[in-house]
Amino acid sequence: MTRPGQHTGSTSAFVRPYLVTRGRTRPRHLLRPDTVLESGNGRAGPALAEGEYQQLVQLCRQRHRSVAELAGTIHLPLTATRVLISDLVDARLLRLRVTKSYTPTDSPAGNRPDTSLLEALRAGLVQLPDQMQAESSN
């Protein structure tokens, strides 16, 4: 049992995303997990020049990254990461990378969507507990 003012690991895991997003839970832009971002040419205001915002910009300057990859790299839930990315897109520090649009005929399965992205995501998620355990032992 915890007393008021006493923090547990699970409590701080929920509080951090809330604080980082300033309580916001909905991004202003539609960002799918597979949406690819690249760095933009905007300027960071004081609120966007620190912490997770700076990490997101630096990661996208290194190479184009997906929303899901960014969320995993900065260790924030996908929803919280989407809120932060929306702020950066508004400030033109990040921009959505335009890629070839998907049409059902692109799929080797005909009218069914290609499942290779889902299979790759599943494989990455299966490996995630092992990676987290390795990082915590270092």
C-alpha positions as CSV (number, residue, x, y, z in Angstrom):
1,M,0.0,0.0,0.0
2,T,1.4,3.4,-0.9
3,R,0.9,6.6,1.1
4,P,0.2,10.0,-0.3
5,G,3.3,11.4,-1.8
6,Q,4.9,8.0,-2.2
7,H,5.6,7.1,-5.8
8,T,5.7,3.6,-7.3
9,G,7.3,2.7,-10.6
10,S,3.9,2.1,-12.2
11,T,2.5,5.5,-11.1
12,S,5.4,7.4,-12.6
13,A,5.1,5.5,-15.8
14,F,1.6,6.9,-16.2
15,V,2.4,10.4,-14.9
16,R,5.3,11.1,-17.2
17,P,3.4,11.0,-20.5
18,Y,0.7,13.2,-19.0
19,L,3.3,15.8,-17.9
20,V,5.2,15.7,-21.2
21,T,2.1,16.3,-23.2
22,R,0.7,18.8,-20.7
23,G,-2.4,16.7,-20.2
24,R,-3.3,16.5,-23.9
25,T,-4.3,13.2,-25.3
26,R,-5.2,13.9,-28.9
27,P,-2.8,15.0,-31.6
28,R,-3.9,17.7,-34.0
29,H,-2.7,15.7,-37.0
30,L,-3.7,12.2,-38.1
31,L,-0.5,10.2,-37.6
32,R,-0.5,6.5,-38.1
33,P,2.2,4.3,-36.6
34,D,3.8,3.8,-40.0
35,T,3.7,7.5,-40.9
36,V,7.3,8.5,-41.9
37,L,8.7,11.9,-40.7
38,E,11.7,14.0,-41.8
39,S,13.2,17.1,-40.3
40,G,11.8,20.4,-41.4
41,N,13.2,23.9,-41.5
42,G,11.2,25.6,-38.8
43,R,12.5,27.2,-35.6
44,A,11.9,25.9,-32.1
45,G,10.3,28.2,-29.6
46,P,11.2,27.9,-25.9
47,A,8.6,25.2,-25.3
48,L,9.9,23.0,-28.2
49,A,13.6,23.4,-27.6
50,E,14.0,20.9,-24.8
51,G,13.4,17.3,-23.6
52,E,11.5,14.9,-25.8
53,Y,10.9,17.5,-28.5
54,Q,14.6,17.9,-29.0
55,Q,15.1,14.2,-29.1
56,L,12.4,13.7,-31.8
57,V,13.9,16.4,-34.0
58,Q,17.5,15.0,-33.6
59,L,16.3,11.5,-34.4
60,C,14.6,12.7,-37.6
61,R,17.7,14.7,-38.6
62,Q,19.7,11.5,-38.6
63,R,17.3,9.7,-40.9
64,H,13.6,9.4,-41.8
65,R,11.7,7.6,-39.0
66,S,8.2,6.3,-38.5
67,V,6.0,7.4,-35.6
68,A,6.2,4.0,-34.1
69,E,10.0,3.9,-34.2
70,L,10.1,7.4,-32.6
71,A,7.8,6.3,-29.8
72,G,9.9,3.3,-29.0
73,T,13.1,5.1,-29.1
74,I,12.1,7.9,-26.7
75,H,10.2,5.4,-24.5
76,L,6.8,7.1,-24.6
77,P,3.4,5.6,-25.5
78,L,2.3,6.1,-29.1
79,T,-0.5,8.5,-28.2
80,A,1.8,10.8,-26.3
81,T,4.4,10.7,-29.0
82,R,1.7,11.6,-31.6
83,V,0.8,14.7,-29.5
84,L,4.5,15.8,-29.4
85,I,5.0,15.2,-33.1
86,S,1.9,17.2,-33.9
87,D,3.4,20.2,-32.1
88,L,6.6,19.8,-34.0
89,V,4.7,19.5,-37.4
90,D,2.9,22.7,-36.5
91,A,6.2,24.4,-35.8
92,R,7.6,23.0,-39.1
93,L,10.4,21.3,-37.2
94,L,9.2,18.0,-38.6
95,R,7.2,17.2,-41.7
96,L,5.4,14.2,-43.0
97,R,7.4,12.4,-45.7
98,V,5.3,11.9,-48.8
99,T,5.6,8.3,-50.0
100,K,3.9,6.4,-52.8
101,S,0.3,6.0,-51.9
102,Y,-0.9,2.4,-51.4
103,T,-3.4,0.9,-53.7
104,P,-4.9,-2.6,-53.3
105,T,-3.4,-3.7,-56.7
106,D,0.1,-3.0,-55.3
107,S,-0.4,-6.0,-53.0
108,P,0.8,-9.4,-54.1
109,A,-2.4,-10.7,-52.6
110,G,-4.5,-8.7,-55.1
111,N,-7.3,-6.8,-53.3
112,R,-6.1,-7.8,-49.8
113,P,-3.6,-5.6,-48.0
114,D,0.0,-6.7,-47.8
115,T,0.6,-8.1,-44.3
116,S,4.4,-7.7,-44.4
117,L,4.3,-4.5,-42.3
118,L,2.2,-6.1,-39.6
119,E,4.5,-9.2,-39.6
120,A,7.6,-6.9,-39.2
121,L,5.9,-5.0,-36.4
122,R,4.9,-8.2,-34.6
123,A,8.5,-9.5,-34.8
124,G,9.8,-6.3,-33.4
125,L,7.3,-6.4,-30.5
126,V,8.2,-10.0,-29.7
127,Q,11.9,-8.9,-29.4
128,L,11.1,-5.9,-27.3
129,P,11.1,-7.5,-23.8
130,D,14.5,-9.1,-24.5
131,Q,15.9,-5.7,-25.5
132,M,14.4,-3.9,-22.5
133,Q,15.8,-6.5,-20.2
134,A,19.3,-6.2,-21.8
135,E,19.2,-2.4,-21.4
136,S,18.2,-2.6,-17.8
137,S,21.1,-4.9,-16.9
138,N,23.6,-2.5,-18.4
